[in-house]
Structure formats: structure tokens, C-alpha cells
């Protein structure tokens, strides 16, 4: 994005202010710096640029007080999230593990805020902005930004296509890949998305797919004119991870996908409209869950060929992934970490990753063109099958939560008592008890909102090992999209993950509560 003359003069003005009052006070006042040595190819973001700079240049313990004052003076939470997203992408460009996890939490945090009382709405956002600022400072602030304005133009002597973009990624030629992507996506956000997807769809791996889906969600806040900026990080991610080892682990769909598309004559086929009954969705979900990755992919391809509504197929994929949360026997000793102890199922657990992936593939199926949407659902089914076997665990033999012994202990039938029982179980890190209480609550046909409010409280307050916001949003989106016969499994799974992550408060959360006086 090139700077206008007005933006250039504004940067000069900010530089003069910084020179006069010093960088520390400038940061406290929220004045973005204009570095004398800033490269001429630096990305800038118009009116949001000062706020983006503030996000990059301010330590988290100083940032939250400044943002509290900004909110009091009229700045919208949506502006804070937009600026944080642009600061994150400009800094990391999809190349830093904690960085891109933080980016993927921004949109979920914003939607979580909208579910909360007015006086607490900033809490989930401040939690993620603290993490964002902390990671940016750990990586040196603005001095090593990954994304810059595009270098040069693609050669006019060759025809640019999604295939040439993919070939550039395979060569690990970042400049050519970025140029091709810029040329393909210059007309619209939709064009950028559909040009990128054939490359993304070469591998089934959680960060590869969720990065696209959550970047797209952020366009509502940053504007579709920033689609290339947000989606460029996926170009970087694909280039950086294109290796024989990565593709051996995640790229098995490369071989089976062309075969299935041809076998079921799916190219050119319109989206199906055939309605599916509850029993059909349940049966397909069990087929996907119990199958190998290849068999699961074929089951989805066959359903698409029969003309079933893609949303019904996506629901079956989501339900299959949900089983990986409900059946997980917990993190084994050799995979335990300080914030992910033995028996836990939060963070990057098999089920949480699988559910986030299924949600992302399902979303891509809705927002992309017909061809990419078809591929997304086949890959969504493939990835659930792969996740079940690739990362260990005998899920087919493990019973799903809620398990009988926990259900027998739930004696309450009243709404308030069941909510209290669920919260007590969460605070005792009793995953089985939390699942059982929420399951019985759902059986009584009580309203879902009080359960969401309970689980939301802890999705905000607890660290969640980088996944609390994403998984809460995944669950709430899938619950809203599912039919009544299936949706409560999502809340049971979220109750389990909430009990698992309880007891490790998120950095910055206590400070945010004090600043907001809640």
C-alpha cells in the first residue's frame, strides 16, 4: 500500500513530535513514530496507521492503560482489533508461531466481546492485545517487519494463474509468489481468496486452513481493501512450509483429490440442494469418524456427487471432529507441558485442532467459489480421518463424554442447580463432571445462552494455551449452524475443554480487570 502525500506529511509531523517529547512519552500518548530509517517499502494503513504503530511500539503493560483511555474518549473496540490485526500481520506475516496464533484469536475475541455485558466487552480483546503486544516486543517491534509493499511486478511475458502461484510456492520463490498473488487478487477480495485456495488446499494442516478462515473474518473489521494484506500471510506460510517432510506429513490429499474429483465428476457441478435428515447426517459423521483419511474423503465426495446440501456434509464433518474432543483420553505424560498437564485436552489437543480445522474448511466451503468449496469439504473430511490416526490415541475404543459414571452423579434437574454443578466441576478441573452437567442441562431443553455465558467467562479469564478464543468461537459458530438433534455435543465438548484449561489465568487479564474496574 503506497503512502499518499498527506500520509507522508502526517508521518513527518509525528516524527517531529517524537523528537520533541521523546519516544517513551510519545508511546504513552499514543503517537506513532515515523522512523527516520524506516524503509521506503514499509506498509502503511492510512487513518489507522498511528494506532497500528502504537500497537507495535508499546509494551503490553503500558499499552492497556493507553487503550483504556482511548475507549473512554470514543475509540471503538472494532478499531482496536483492526489496528492490532494489521500490526500483527505487518510484523509477523504468518511466519511466527505465537504471532499467527494471536492473529487467529483476534476475530474470535471481538465476537466474544459482543456476547458480554457492556462494561466487560473489552476484556477478551485486551487479553489478546496484551498477547499481541508482548509477542511483537519479543520480536523487536518494527525493526524486523515481515510484510512490506510488493516488490516489482510479475512479468508480462507469462500468463499468471493459480497454477503459477502454486509453482512459485513449490520453488520457495517468495517474490514470485507474492507478485503472482498480487496480480491474481487485484480485482477483489473474492478473487484474492480463490486464487490462494488451490495452493492452501494442497495440504491438510490446522494452521494452514484456519489462518485463511480467520483472516477472512477480520476483513469485516479492517475492510476488504486489506484482503491481500491479510491473505499474504498465507502465501508466506505456504512458502515457508513447502518441504518434503511437511508434505509427507500433511500433503497426502495431493494424490487422492484429483482422483476423487474425476471419479465423482465434481468439476463444474453446482452446489447441491438435496436436503438431509438428521439420521443421514449422523450416519455420515460416524462414517467419517471411523474411516481412514482416504475413505472419509471419498464419503464426502460421494455425498457431494449425490447432490446433498454442502451444509449438511459440513455438519457431518464437524460432528466427526467433535468426537475427537469427546473421546480424548487426555494428554499423555510424554506430551505434557507446564500449561498443558497430563490428562488435559485444551490447547493444541487432537480434538481442538480437528474441530478448528473442520470449522475452517466448512467456512471456506461457504465463502469460496464452487470448485474451491467442493475441495474444502473433501479435505475437511480427509483431515478428520487423518487427525484421528496420525497423532496417536485409540479413539475408536474410547467412550465419548459424558460417560456413564459421571452421568449417574448428576442428580439435579433444575436449571440453576445444573449451572452451578457445571461451574463447580470446571473449578475442580473435573472434565467428566462438567460434561455430564451440561449434557443433562441440554436434555432438559433449557436455553443455551446461560451455558455459553458460563463457559465464555472462563474462555476469557484463562490462558487456554493460545486456543481458548479460537475454540470458543468454533463451538459457538458450529452450535448456531447445527440442527437441534446434534448441537449440544458442541457445548458438552466446550465444557470439557473449559474444565481442562481452568486454573491458569491469562497474562494481562487481571490488569485489564483493574483498568476496566470490573
Protein Blocks (a to p, Z undefined) as FASTA:
>chain_A
ZZdfklmmmmmmmmmmmmmnojklmmmnopacddfklcfkbccehjmlmmmmmmmmpcfk
lmmmmmmmmmmnopafklmmmmmmmmmmmmnnopafklmmmmmmmmmmmmmmmmpcfklm
mmmmmmmmmmmmmmmmmnopjmlcfbdcdehjddfkbccdfklmmmmmmnopaklmmmmm
mmmmmmpmklmmmmmmmmmmmpccfklmmmmmmmmmmmmmnopklmmmmmmmmmmmmmmm
gcfklmmmmmmmmmmmmmmmmmnomgopacdfbdcdfklmmmmmmmmmmmcfklmmmmmm
mmmmnopafklmmmmmmmmmmmmmmmogbjafklgcfklcghiaghjbfklmmmmmmmmm
mmmmmmmcfklmmmmmmmmmmmmmmmmmmngpjfklpccdddfklmmmpmbfbfklmmmm
mmmmmmnopaklmmmmmmmmmmnopafklmmmmmmmmmmmpnnloplmmmmmmmmmmmmm
pcfklmmmmmmmmmmmmmmmgoiacehklmmmmmnoZZ
